[in-house]
Amino acid sequence: MENGSMTLTQEQKQAVVEFVEIINHTRKVQNKTIISPSIAVKFLCARKFDVARAITLFKQHEETRLREGLFGFNCSDKLLKTELQTQKFTILPTRDSTGAAIAIFTARYHIPHLSSHQTTLQGIVYQLDVALENIKTQKCGLVFIYDMSDSKYANFDYDLSQKILTLLKGGYPAKLKKVLIVTAPLWFKAPFKILRLFVREKLRDRVFTISLPQLIQHIPKESLPKHLGGTVDIEHNKWLAYCLNSMTNSDKYGNSAMSDHICNSNNTKKDSVPDPKVNNLIKENDVDEECAIVKNNLSSTWSCNTVNLREESSPMPPSSVSSGFSDDDSLHCDSSQSLTISQFVDYVLKKKRAGLIKEYEEIKTRSPDGTFSAARIRPNLLKNRYTDVLCYDHTRVLLAQSDKDPLSDYIHANFVDGYKQKNAFISTQGPLPHTCVDFWRMAWEQQVLVIVMTTKVFECGKVKCEQYWPPEESSEDQVYQNFKISTISINQFDNYAVTRLQVLNTNTNEVRRVSHFRFNSWPDFGVPHSAVAMLDFLGKVRKCQSSMLQDLGDKWAGHQRGPPIIVHCSAGIGRTGTFCTLDICINRLEETNTVDIKGTVERIRSQRAYSIQTSEQYVFCHLALIEYALARGFLSSPPDLSDLKPLDDSD
């Protein structure tokens, strides 16, 4: 883009010509107004200049507008004016780090019996039409935030939500980059499952249910309004004035079919002369010259979608929040490195222990796949248990900021993907005395059901982890600011203990149950001599997560496998990484009869630095998986694994 214009390649110009010829041929036969190249570019931009897909979008767009009464509506109409002034839908004067425009629908402002579907959709389309006149929005697309903060069931309109999704998913000429459903109430799960059916498959992994603290992992803080944790003041009235000014002073769509639906306010002239400040307008009959599209930047104190970020700013890190729609947005999906279980056994027998250790050392010597800036900020250094085990920036769990302290969002914890589940785990260190409150804040905000602890409180005469829960049923409740932790029951088994905890949030008086699994059979040095105990433990954890999720019913609105499981040892990388590796590999084996330990470890380490801390843990994962395969009948006979006997090593 140069000077507010989009420079098209020769192929793109040809696509514009083809689109215009096909559409206008049909429209002439139907005695309809022909479209201009500027209209063609909007639809082509939205479909990567694929002519066939853009034509389909154009037809769906017209059908949607006709069906929902979105042609020829009058923005001076009292109902529409009232709708626009509710501020339930607005376009921010900022963008995300990719340049996409940001639209917000605030659910709590929607009162279904006071606003018809048609009026609400008219208010949305009226504003989107103006926003889409900006060249950068055409090029970079749109992020849609559905803010459910403080909303009630009475604010939710399922049919309207379906219509909005239908419009955005394939009936509007803009790239929909993401849909961010913020602070979804627990009752939202049931309609959410049905709504996913109306979203195109390719879009499903771009629809996220997230908490408020997670929003800044998608959109920079400086681009968000203050009520969503950002720094921007929403000036909705100025935006509406800009919309009216844009409609009044320029024929936005040129001589096009779309001009029929422009708001017919008394000041709007269908054939008005474009504002002289708008340059590079497309001429109707010269496509080669026309393909520098105008940037609509009227002289207004509030300019549509001005960018507060520097153009050279680096892109935001990968999202670390859970997708509510897709099972396939995890790093651990299909893998080109996968081996069948029989190939895997042959591979292990050929490598032997020395070969696997060499393979691990090669992985270990690679540089980290991210930065540790937040973990190295001086106040945050005190929240890290070990100075040489830091927390990646791009996958770290962000806490809700408290008391306007920008550093209060830090906890030494990273999201780690599971098999076909983004952020299935939170890998974290054993809490310190002064970070227990942050630990319980994290568990509460992420709606955690299960905590897995693979270390003891004391090992080798050292404190490995703070006792962050009451150790006995008769123990006094432990209080961490507004969280009161009670031990309801303890069940001791040969190799592990399961403690049922009650967590009371004294700010809201809400009570939740959390199951705490503590594995006791990992020796002070080395790895377990047999994987049976660990595999049994892992199975019990998964069964408990599934049972507790089922008990929640429609109170859970996220991924079908439930919220993330917190996993920790002392540092949060050795035994923790081993647990996550085995869980991922077992799930892959069960579904595909294939194994990929090396690739799994590499991907885990890209999200939680240094995971799988020792070569013996790496070898143990191979032995454990073979042991699991034997027990579950994936192998017909046990191989000779004497060359892989584990040596002593520490976590």
Legacy VTK file of the C-alpha trace (Angstrom):
# vtk DataFile Version 3.0
C-alpha trace
ASCII
DATASET POLYDATA
POINTS 651 float
0.000 0.000 0.000
1.268 3.433 -0.871
-0.349 6.743 0.011
-3.544 5.024 1.031
-3.747 3.055 -2.224
-3.479 -0.647 -2.831
-1.154 -1.552 -5.674
-2.364 -4.665 -7.443
-0.299 -7.183 -9.366
-1.124 -7.947 -12.963
-2.794 -11.191 -11.901
-4.918 -9.349 -9.359
-5.932 -6.769 -11.951
-6.964 -9.575 -14.256
-9.025 -11.078 -11.415
-10.810 -7.730 -11.017
-11.618 -7.632 -14.731
-12.935 -11.201 -14.662
-15.022 -10.587 -11.525
-16.590 -7.411 -12.942
-17.382 -9.018 -16.300
-19.060 -12.079 -14.762
-21.099 -10.188 -12.170
-22.138 -7.353 -14.475
-23.184 -9.728 -17.244
-25.685 -11.274 -14.843
-26.785 -7.928 -13.422
-27.451 -6.456 -16.863
-29.674 -9.410 -17.682
-31.502 -8.844 -14.385
-31.721 -5.093 -15.104
-29.739 -4.277 -11.971
-27.143 -1.576 -11.416
-23.695 -2.734 -12.499
-20.843 -2.884 -9.996
-17.590 -0.951 -10.091
-14.052 -2.378 -9.842
-13.775 -0.914 -6.337
-16.563 -3.246 -5.221
-14.839 -6.144 -6.960
-11.605 -5.508 -5.085
-13.361 -5.635 -1.707
-14.767 -9.079 -2.383
-11.578 -10.319 -4.000
-9.462 -9.110 -1.064
-11.742 -11.033 1.269
-11.107 -14.249 -0.688
-7.415 -13.888 -1.593
-8.281 -12.864 -5.174
-9.836 -16.229 -5.916
-12.485 -15.156 -8.441
-14.830 -18.104 -7.972
-14.825 -17.786 -4.173
-15.222 -14.000 -4.380
-18.247 -14.355 -6.683
-19.807 -16.843 -4.252
-19.214 -14.366 -1.424
-20.798 -11.555 -3.461
-23.932 -13.614 -4.092
-24.164 -14.698 -0.451
-23.695 -11.101 0.606
-26.595 -9.875 -1.503
-28.783 -12.778 -0.378
-28.028 -12.035 3.280
-28.756 -8.332 2.893
-32.021 -9.058 1.111
-33.112 -11.720 3.604
-32.357 -9.575 6.663
-33.705 -6.307 5.276
-30.326 -4.610 5.002
-30.979 -2.741 1.757
-32.296 0.812 1.740
-32.475 1.296 5.495
-32.559 4.846 6.784
-30.028 5.893 9.413
-32.307 8.772 10.459
-34.914 6.213 11.485
-35.630 6.542 15.204
-35.193 2.841 15.962
-31.876 2.643 14.142
-30.584 5.850 15.731
-31.470 4.450 19.162
-29.746 1.187 18.267
-26.555 2.944 17.184
-26.449 4.994 20.375
-26.574 1.913 22.646
-22.882 1.332 21.869
-23.515 -2.416 21.798
-21.527 -2.500 18.549
-18.659 -0.195 17.718
-15.432 -0.045 15.720
-12.310 0.935 17.643
-9.977 3.681 16.371
-7.099 1.195 16.711
-5.913 -2.034 15.112
-4.319 -5.285 16.145
-0.640 -5.919 15.439
-1.408 -7.333 11.971
-3.331 -4.210 10.926
-6.799 -5.743 11.267
-9.647 -3.481 12.344
-11.259 -4.255 15.706
-15.026 -4.510 16.153
-16.683 -5.064 19.540
-20.160 -6.367 20.315
-20.955 -5.849 24.005
-23.515 -8.462 24.988
-24.719 -6.805 28.196
-26.011 -3.817 26.208
-28.280 -6.011 24.115
-31.863 -6.292 25.376
-33.642 -8.595 22.902
-37.192 -7.351 23.491
-36.117 -3.741 22.858
-34.267 -4.307 19.588
-35.322 -6.444 16.623
-32.846 -8.611 14.764
-33.200 -6.414 11.705
-32.450 -3.200 13.592
-29.440 -4.741 15.368
-28.017 -6.091 12.129
-28.599 -2.748 10.410
-26.589 -1.040 13.146
-23.750 -3.529 12.666
-23.723 -3.372 8.862
-23.951 0.426 8.816
-20.720 0.659 10.828
-18.959 -2.204 9.038
-19.661 -0.587 5.675
-17.858 2.572 6.751
-14.977 0.661 8.346
-14.483 -1.375 5.186
-13.939 1.753 3.123
-10.515 1.939 4.711
-7.926 0.312 2.467
-6.034 -1.169 5.373
-9.181 -2.911 6.591
-9.760 -4.361 3.124
-6.203 -5.640 3.099
-5.790 -6.780 6.708
-9.304 -7.807 7.668
-11.342 -7.664 10.857
-11.131 -9.008 14.412
-14.534 -9.428 16.065
-14.713 -9.293 19.876
-17.879 -10.665 21.465
-17.646 -9.256 24.981
-19.800 -11.249 27.407
-18.453 -9.577 30.561
-21.209 -9.027 33.137
-23.844 -10.273 30.687
-26.839 -12.323 31.778
-28.758 -15.069 30.043
-31.448 -12.475 29.313
-28.921 -10.570 27.170
-28.209 -13.573 24.981
-30.155 -14.029 21.748
-29.264 -17.310 20.086
-30.988 -16.537 16.766
-29.292 -13.150 16.530
-25.894 -14.692 17.302
-26.456 -17.205 14.529
-27.344 -14.430 12.092
-24.254 -12.401 12.998
-22.048 -15.458 12.505
-23.777 -16.227 9.210
-23.148 -12.672 8.044
-19.501 -12.612 9.089
-18.563 -16.163 8.121
-19.541 -15.891 4.477
-21.804 -12.969 3.748
-19.618 -9.931 4.147
-16.678 -8.717 2.025
-14.064 -8.628 4.772
-11.495 -11.140 6.000
-12.637 -12.327 9.399
-9.306 -12.901 11.131
-10.573 -13.932 14.567
-13.651 -14.113 16.729
-12.764 -13.602 20.397
-15.499 -14.554 22.866
-14.417 -12.832 26.072
-15.487 -13.924 29.564
-18.085 -16.423 28.404
-20.447 -17.328 31.287
-20.702 -20.970 32.278
-24.232 -21.250 30.878
-22.897 -20.417 27.407
-21.630 -23.949 26.747
-24.818 -25.445 25.306
-25.608 -22.729 22.717
-21.886 -22.468 21.967
-21.785 -26.127 20.869
-24.645 -25.512 18.458
-23.284 -22.219 17.142
-20.061 -23.941 16.105
-22.065 -25.784 13.446
-22.627 -22.469 11.668
-18.932 -21.672 11.397
-16.909 -22.733 8.393
-14.358 -25.427 9.238
-11.418 -23.180 8.333
-12.729 -20.513 10.697
-13.255 -22.783 13.680
-9.655 -22.603 14.853
-9.899 -18.812 14.706
-12.775 -18.656 17.183
-11.578 -18.493 20.778
-13.260 -18.481 24.166
-10.919 -16.564 26.429
-10.697 -14.869 29.778
-10.109 -11.138 30.028
-6.385 -11.450 30.912
-5.862 -13.609 27.828
-7.229 -10.964 25.475
-3.917 -9.083 25.307
-2.311 -12.211 23.877
-4.413 -11.568 20.757
-4.574 -7.776 20.702
-1.989 -5.334 22.072
-2.980 -3.555 25.248
-2.582 -0.172 23.581
-5.233 -1.170 21.025
-7.874 -2.268 23.547
-10.435 -0.136 25.415
-9.925 0.417 29.118
-12.831 -1.788 30.179
-11.118 -4.705 28.413
-7.771 -4.127 30.073
-6.367 -1.677 27.535
-5.586 2.020 27.413
-8.043 3.336 24.786
-11.007 5.554 25.571
-14.013 4.565 23.462
-15.499 7.627 21.794
-18.498 6.024 20.172
-20.316 9.282 19.434
-17.311 10.569 17.502
-17.224 7.325 15.567
-20.921 7.679 14.693
-20.329 11.267 13.586
-17.506 9.993 11.403
-19.826 7.373 9.909
-22.466 9.989 9.093
-19.843 12.314 7.634
-18.483 9.491 5.505
-21.938 8.571 4.235
-22.892 12.177 3.560
-19.772 13.441 1.825
-18.792 10.553 -0.378
-20.447 8.015 -2.597
-18.673 5.176 -0.862
-19.503 2.489 -3.317
-19.267 4.456 -6.508
-21.842 3.532 -9.163
-22.524 0.118 -7.687
-25.196 -2.286 -6.645
-24.258 -1.566 -3.082
-25.296 2.089 -3.362
-28.901 0.975 -3.011
-28.428 0.104 0.642
-26.506 3.156 1.813
-28.335 4.882 4.648
-30.788 7.283 3.059
-30.465 10.178 5.446
-31.780 13.518 4.242
-28.264 14.747 3.572
-27.138 11.721 1.592
-26.979 12.085 -2.162
-26.793 8.896 -4.124
-24.759 10.508 -6.871
-22.780 12.934 -4.728
-19.325 14.059 -5.793
-16.502 12.429 -3.825
-14.719 14.534 -1.263
-11.741 16.267 -2.921
-9.473 14.954 -0.166
-10.212 11.418 -1.337
-7.772 10.687 -4.135
-6.974 7.866 -6.537
-10.645 7.015 -7.153
-11.205 4.157 -9.549
-12.501 5.130 -12.955
-15.335 2.985 -14.227
-13.980 2.108 -17.654
-10.242 1.779 -17.180
-9.454 -1.116 -14.880
-5.674 -0.861 -15.296
-5.795 2.652 -13.931
-8.611 1.914 -11.542
-6.768 -0.653 -9.456
-5.268 1.822 -7.016
-8.043 1.792 -4.427
-8.899 4.879 -2.477
-8.127 5.132 1.191
-11.089 6.855 2.747
-9.467 9.239 5.181
-11.785 12.231 5.509
-10.560 15.277 7.356
-11.966 14.418 10.747
-10.553 14.735 14.227
-11.478 11.082 14.666
-10.075 9.086 11.759
-11.423 5.615 11.109
-9.084 2.908 12.361
-5.979 4.982 12.863
-3.104 2.791 13.907
-1.550 3.530 17.280
1.122 0.885 16.758
4.287 1.545 14.820
4.190 -0.118 11.424
7.512 -1.785 12.111
6.325 -3.336 15.370
6.884 -7.069 15.598
3.888 -9.379 15.286
2.187 -10.631 18.411
3.413 -14.003 19.673
1.320 -17.093 18.978
-1.874 -17.210 20.955
-1.833 -19.205 24.150
-5.535 -19.377 24.714
-7.835 -22.288 24.100
-9.864 -22.539 20.942
-13.464 -23.266 21.669
-14.229 -24.847 18.301
-11.301 -26.781 16.930
-9.811 -30.053 18.107
-6.974 -29.600 15.654
-5.421 -26.291 16.711
-2.813 -27.990 18.891
0.822 -28.424 17.931
0.355 -32.146 18.510
-1.855 -33.252 15.643
-0.760 -35.347 12.696
2.997 -35.708 12.557
5.257 -36.552 9.631
7.715 -38.129 12.093
5.203 -40.640 13.437
6.074 -44.332 13.426
3.760 -47.271 13.758
4.151 -48.987 17.114
6.111 -51.862 15.558
8.381 -49.418 13.707
8.826 -47.517 16.956
9.962 -50.643 18.833
12.435 -51.491 16.068
13.706 -47.905 16.196
14.235 -48.047 19.957
15.979 -51.441 19.813
18.279 -50.167 17.073
19.081 -46.918 18.880
19.625 -48.598 22.249
20.099 -46.492 25.327
23.240 -44.746 24.047
21.535 -43.746 20.810
18.488 -42.316 22.563
20.724 -40.364 24.930
22.609 -38.939 21.952
19.278 -38.036 20.322
18.184 -36.221 23.487
21.487 -34.355 23.801
21.028 -33.064 20.266
17.587 -31.723 21.224
18.924 -30.277 24.472
21.704 -28.275 22.813
19.276 -26.277 20.656
18.679 -22.675 21.599
15.323 -21.803 23.200
12.456 -21.077 20.803
11.405 -17.854 22.471
12.236 -14.976 24.784
12.046 -14.643 28.576
11.603 -10.886 28.917
8.765 -10.918 31.469
10.515 -13.507 33.624
13.650 -11.342 33.726
11.968 -8.159 34.933
13.476 -7.533 38.368
10.278 -7.838 40.463
9.358 -11.011 38.577
12.739 -12.643 39.194
11.667 -13.159 42.806
8.688 -15.190 41.563
10.940 -17.736 39.827
12.051 -20.707 41.921
15.250 -21.262 39.933
17.316 -18.592 38.205
18.189 -20.892 35.299
14.619 -22.057 34.621
12.667 -19.204 33.082
9.223 -18.805 31.571
8.647 -18.164 27.846
6.868 -14.929 26.925
4.826 -16.302 24.042
3.042 -19.057 25.979
3.070 -17.735 29.522
-0.165 -17.734 31.477
-1.316 -14.193 32.150
-3.159 -13.416 35.368
-5.768 -10.697 35.647
-4.015 -7.525 36.730
-4.753 -6.466 40.281
-4.651 -2.952 41.744
-3.593 -1.575 38.357
-0.176 -3.196 38.829
1.112 -4.131 35.337
3.433 -6.755 36.823
0.659 -8.538 38.709
-0.152 -10.572 35.592
3.049 -12.632 35.940
3.251 -16.198 37.172
5.962 -18.695 36.319
3.721 -20.909 34.161
3.334 -21.803 30.489
0.499 -23.246 28.455
1.426 -26.527 26.756
-0.680 -28.173 24.063
-2.020 -31.686 24.457
-2.895 -34.126 21.708
-5.429 -32.260 19.547
-6.109 -29.826 22.372
-4.545 -26.407 22.560
-3.395 -25.522 26.076
-4.311 -28.884 27.565
-1.744 -28.322 30.316
-0.310 -25.550 32.407
3.291 -26.475 33.140
4.483 -24.593 36.182
6.973 -24.669 39.015
6.130 -25.753 42.539
4.681 -22.659 44.253
6.900 -20.563 46.529
5.559 -19.177 49.833
4.902 -15.788 48.238
3.470 -17.159 44.949
0.779 -19.457 46.383
-1.818 -16.724 45.966
-0.844 -16.360 42.295
-1.084 -20.128 41.890
-4.668 -20.162 43.160
-5.536 -17.066 41.127
-4.358 -18.945 38.048
-6.312 -22.083 38.955
-9.451 -19.991 39.472
-9.146 -17.865 36.328
-8.428 -20.903 34.142
-11.308 -22.849 35.781
-8.935 -25.717 36.598
-10.476 -28.992 37.755
-7.335 -31.100 38.294
-3.868 -30.343 39.664
-1.055 -32.881 39.183
1.962 -32.779 41.500
4.888 -35.054 40.607
7.241 -34.111 43.433
7.169 -34.218 47.207
7.127 -31.131 49.394
10.466 -32.256 50.845
13.102 -34.248 48.965
16.747 -34.818 49.853
16.361 -32.544 52.869
15.238 -29.634 50.700
11.907 -27.902 50.202
10.868 -28.687 46.637
7.438 -27.084 46.796
5.402 -25.023 49.216
2.508 -26.807 50.955
-0.178 -24.802 49.165
-3.170 -26.844 50.374
-4.221 -28.190 53.799
-2.355 -31.517 54.200
-5.042 -33.270 56.279
-8.835 -33.352 56.391
-8.681 -31.956 59.913
-6.237 -29.229 58.939
-7.216 -25.616 59.237
-8.250 -23.947 56.006
-5.472 -22.129 54.183
-6.279 -18.611 53.011
-4.513 -16.821 50.162
-6.040 -13.354 49.882
-9.591 -13.979 48.633
-9.178 -17.755 48.193
-9.940 -20.130 51.062
-8.703 -23.677 50.467
-10.279 -26.580 52.359
-9.379 -30.280 52.248
-12.577 -32.316 51.905
-11.124 -35.836 51.625
-7.857 -37.709 51.047
-7.526 -41.107 49.384
-4.131 -42.794 49.724
-3.017 -45.360 47.159
0.229 -47.302 46.804
1.908 -44.777 44.560
-0.179 -41.636 44.787
-2.729 -39.689 46.802
-5.882 -37.940 45.644
-7.064 -34.971 47.686
-10.438 -33.365 47.069
-10.211 -29.634 47.667
-12.822 -26.952 48.011
-11.912 -23.469 46.817
-13.997 -20.555 48.055
-13.652 -17.171 46.375
-14.595 -14.834 49.229
-15.066 -11.927 46.824
-17.934 -13.669 45.038
-18.843 -16.465 47.490
-18.519 -18.933 44.615
-17.338 -22.416 45.562
-15.523 -24.846 43.267
-14.072 -28.335 43.666
-10.528 -29.210 42.590
-8.924 -32.665 42.588
-5.278 -32.736 43.626
-3.219 -35.745 42.439
0.162 -36.215 44.121
2.502 -38.892 42.685
4.714 -40.271 45.449
6.686 -42.990 43.683
9.178 -40.968 41.728
12.525 -41.653 43.432
14.620 -38.813 44.773
17.148 -39.615 42.063
16.539 -41.011 38.604
13.259 -42.220 37.138
10.792 -44.936 38.173
12.163 -48.432 37.578
8.784 -49.450 36.152
6.321 -47.339 34.252
3.278 -49.239 35.549
2.685 -46.894 38.487
3.094 -43.742 36.407
0.822 -45.064 33.650
-1.849 -46.006 36.184
-1.538 -42.565 37.756
-1.903 -40.835 34.382
-5.000 -42.874 33.575
-6.626 -41.939 36.900
-5.913 -38.251 36.250
-7.601 -38.358 32.844
-10.574 -40.298 34.203
-11.028 -37.746 36.986
-10.827 -34.802 34.561
-13.490 -36.406 32.378
-15.775 -37.138 35.337
-15.490 -33.641 36.804
-16.089 -32.100 33.387
-19.233 -34.179 32.979
-20.450 -32.984 36.377
-20.097 -29.377 35.205
-22.552 -29.997 32.382
-23.450 -26.765 30.617
-21.404 -24.721 33.075
-18.297 -25.316 30.939
-18.154 -23.478 27.589
-14.648 -24.328 26.425
-12.869 -27.234 24.763
-14.634 -30.583 24.889
-11.762 -32.087 26.911
-12.149 -29.443 29.564
-9.957 -26.719 31.046
-6.183 -27.095 31.283
-4.699 -29.468 33.851
-2.060 -27.841 36.051
1.059 -30.034 36.153
4.050 -29.212 38.344
7.082 -30.716 40.003
9.688 -28.433 41.533
11.088 -26.649 38.480
8.163 -27.583 36.245
10.233 -29.048 33.417
11.551 -32.532 34.264
8.867 -34.750 35.739
6.258 -32.292 34.475
7.546 -32.624 30.917
7.650 -36.407 31.262
4.006 -36.522 32.380
2.863 -34.311 29.478
4.933 -36.272 26.934
3.421 -39.587 28.001
-0.126 -38.222 27.979
0.255 -36.810 24.458
1.951 -39.918 23.080
-0.599 -42.291 24.646
-3.492 -40.309 23.168
-1.828 -40.378 19.741
-1.180 -44.110 20.041
-4.782 -44.814 21.032
-6.182 -42.822 18.105
-3.708 -43.482 15.285
-1.601 -46.470 16.409
1.459 -44.280 15.831
4.178 -42.809 18.051
6.335 -39.669 17.882
8.236 -39.083 21.121
11.032 -37.008 19.598
8.633 -34.637 17.840
6.438 -34.411 20.929
9.361 -33.411 23.140
10.520 -30.852 20.582
7.074 -29.266 20.428
6.658 -29.232 24.205
10.045 -27.538 24.565
8.897 -24.874 22.096
6.171 -23.939 24.622
7.835 -24.754 27.954
11.601 -24.283 27.756
13.868 -27.165 28.843
11.009 -29.662 29.263
12.331 -33.212 29.746
15.261 -32.215 31.878
17.473 -35.304 31.623
18.374 -37.991 29.140
17.038 -40.658 31.528
13.602 -39.022 31.482
13.754 -39.115 27.680
14.673 -42.820 27.677
11.977 -43.503 30.298
9.307 -42.081 27.982
10.292 -44.657 25.334
10.227 -47.532 27.812
6.927 -46.401 29.326
5.234 -46.160 25.955
6.355 -49.673 24.996
5.095 -50.905 28.373
1.750 -49.222 27.745
1.527 -50.705 24.235
2.126 -54.190 25.642
-0.497 -53.769 28.340
-3.108 -52.521 25.872
-2.453 -55.160 23.224
-0.760 -52.951 20.633
2.190 -55.376 20.723
1.872 -59.142 20.565
5.072 -60.014 22.439
7.467 -58.122 24.738
10.731 -56.981 23.140
14.092 -57.394 24.850
14.736 -54.008 26.451
17.769 -54.944 28.517
19.932 -52.458 26.596
17.682 -49.603 27.762
17.885 -50.113 31.525
17.664 -46.638 33.115
20.534 -45.167 35.090
20.238 -42.964 38.159
19.571 -39.293 37.434
17.823 -36.460 39.153
14.832 -34.226 38.394
LINES 1 652
651 0 1 2 3 4 5 6 7 8 9 10 11 12 13 14 15 16 17 18 19 20 21 22 23 24 25 26 27 28 29 30 31 32 33 34 35 36 37 38 39 40 41 42 43 44 45 46 47 48 49 50 51 52 53 54 55 56 57 58 59 60 61 62 63 64 65 66 67 68 69 70 71 72 73 74 75 76 77 78 79 80 81 82 83 84 85 86 87 88 89 90 91 92 93 94 95 96 97 98 99 100 101 102 103 104 105 106 107 108 109 110 111 112 113 114 115 116 117 118 119 120 121 122 123 124 125 126 127 128 129 130 131 132 133 134 135 136 137 138 139 140 141 142 143 144 145 146 147 148 149 150 151 152 153 154 155 156 157 158 159 160 161 162 163 164 165 166 167 168 169 170 171 172 173 174 175 176 177 178 179 180 181 182 183 184 185 186 187 188 189 190 191 192 193 194 195 196 197 198 199 200 201 202 203 204 205 206 207 208 209 210 211 212 213 214 215 216 217 218 219 220 221 222 223 224 225 226 227 228 229 230 231 232 233 234 235 236 237 238 239 240 241 242 243 244 245 246 247 248 249 250 251 252 253 254 255 256 257 258 259 260 261 262 263 264 265 266 267 268 269 270 271 272 273 274 275 276 277 278 279 280 281 282 283 284 285 286 287 288 289 290 291 292 293 294 295 296 297 298 299 300 301 302 303 304 305 306 307 308 309 310 311 312 313 314 315 316 317 318 319 320 321 322 323 324 325 326 327 328 329 330 331 332 333 334 335 336 337 338 339 340 341 342 343 344 345 346 347 348 349 350 351 352 353 354 355 356 357 358 359 360 361 362 363 364 365 366 367 368 369 370 371 372 373 374 375 376 377 378 379 380 381 382 383 384 385 386 387 388 389 390 391 392 393 394 395 396 397 398 399 400 401 402 403 404 405 406 407 408 409 410 411 412 413 414 415 416 417 418 419 420 421 422 423 424 425 426 427 428 429 430 431 432 433 434 435 436 437 438 439 440 441 442 443 444 445 446 447 448 449 450 451 452 453 454 455 456 457 458 459 460 461 462 463 464 465 466 467 468 469 470 471 472 473 474 475 476 477 478 479 480 481 482 483 484 485 486 487 488 489 490 491 492 493 494 495 496 497 498 499 500 501 502 503 504 505 506 507 508 509 510 511 512 513 514 515 516 517 518 519 520 521 522 523 524 525 526 527 528 529 530 531 532 533 534 535 536 537 538 539 540 541 542 543 544 545 546 547 548 549 550 551 552 553 554 555 556 557 558 559 560 561 562 563 564 565 566 567 568 569 570 571 572 573 574 575 576 577 578 579 580 581 582 583 584 585 586 587 588 589 590 591 592 593 594 595 596 597 598 599 600 601 602 603 604 605 606 607 608 609 610 611 612 613 614 615 616 617 618 619 620 621 622 623 624 625 626 627 628 629 630 631 632 633 634 635 636 637 638 639 640 641 642 643 644 645 646 647 648 649 650
